[in-house]
Amino acid sequence: MRRHYVSVRPDESLLEADRIMRLARIRHLPVVDAGRLVGVLSHRDVLEAGIPPLRGGPSDDRTNHLRGIAIADVMRTNPYTAEIATTLCDAARRMLRLKIGCLPVVRRGREGEELVGLITESDLLRAAYAPDFDEASD
């Protein structure tokens, strides 16, 4: 599980999320409100939301379009999650069965699910085949 991750708030614009994903070269963003997981935004969600202006309009149309959409309007609410005690094997099986690329790791509390980390496909590959690989990208 990676404990250092980038997250966004539900009231931020889709344009900001798109820029973060591109800059960090990531495909999933947990959506957090006051430390609690409220959703997950995938790169695919951003692409689908940006399709209407791409049909014949200039690139500025896409930028303005994404700027006007709140992450809360596009994110997946009630995302599948894992708990701290979940094994990598169980996480991998769940991700394969559900066909998802990211599993937020949460600690359940009185006020909801506190996000404590993420498990991604890259994390599983690293754990299985390259545990000494420290580079962020190649």
N, C-alpha and C positions, 0 to 999 in steps of 0.2 A: 504494500500500500504506500502510496506517496502522500506524505503529510504536508508537503508544500505544493500548493495548487493556486490557480487563479480562479476567482469567482466573480460573479456580477450580481447586481441587485435587480429585482423585477421591474423597477421604474426606470432603469437605464434604457437607452435607445438600442435598437438592433444594429445600427451603424457602429456604435461603440463596441458591441460584442463582436461584430464582424472584424473590426480592426484589431481587437485583442487576439482573436483566433488566428488571423493572418500573421501578426507580429510574433506571437508565441509558437506558431506552427502546431496548434492543437485543434482537435475536432469536437471537444465537449467542454462545456462550461457549467459548473454547478451554479444554480441561482439561489442566493442566500439572502434572507431578510432577518436582521438582528441575530445573526449566528445560526439561524435555523434553515435547514434545507427546505425550499419551497418548490423546486423544479430543476430540470436539466435542459440546457439549450445545446443542440447539436449543430454542426456545420450544415447538415442537410436541412434543418429547420430554417436557417438563415437563407440558404439558397432558394428554398421553396417560397419564402416570403418575398424574395427579391425578383421573382420571375416576371410579374406583370409589367414593370417598367422596361424590362429587357426586350420586350417585343416591339422593336423598331424605334425606341427612344434613345437619346444620348445618355452617356454614362452618368451625367449629373442627375438625371431623373432617378436612377437607381439609388444614388447617394441620398437624395432628398427623400425618396420613398422610405428607405431604411431608417433615416433619421426620425421620421414621423411615427415609427412603430415601437411601442414599448416591448421589452423582452417578455413581460408578463402575458402579452397577447399571443405569443408564439411558443413559449417554452412548454415542455412536457411537465404537467403537474403530476403529483403522486408517482415520482420515478421509482423504479426498482432500486433497492438498496441492499447493502450488506452491513453486518455488525462487526465490531472489532474482532470478535472471536471467530468469524468466518474464515475458514482455511482458503488458501489460494486455489486448491483443487475444487472446492465447492463453488467459489466465485467463478472460476473458469467454466465449470459445468453450467452454472446459471446463465452466464453471459452467452454461451453457445446455444443453450436451449431457447433463450429469449431473443437471440440475434441482436444483441446490443454490444456496443464497444466500450462502455464505461459503466462502472458500478460505484456510486457514491457510498462511502463508509460512514455510518452514523452511530451516534450514541443516543439512545432513546432517553428522554427526560420528560418531566412534567409539562414543559412548555413546547414540546415537539421534538423533532429529530435534529440534533446538533451535528453538523458536518465536521468530521475529524480527518477525512482523507478521501482518496480516490483510488480505484483499481481500474487500469485501462488495459487494452490489448497489449500495448507496448510493455507495461509492467509485467504481464504474464510471460511474454517472450523473453524479457530480460531475466526473470527468475528461473525460467526453464533452461535457457541456452547461453546466457551471457551475464552471469551474476556479477562479474567484475567490470562490466561496461558502464562507464560513468559519463560518457559524452551525451549531451542533450540531443545532438543531431549529427549527421555525418556529412 
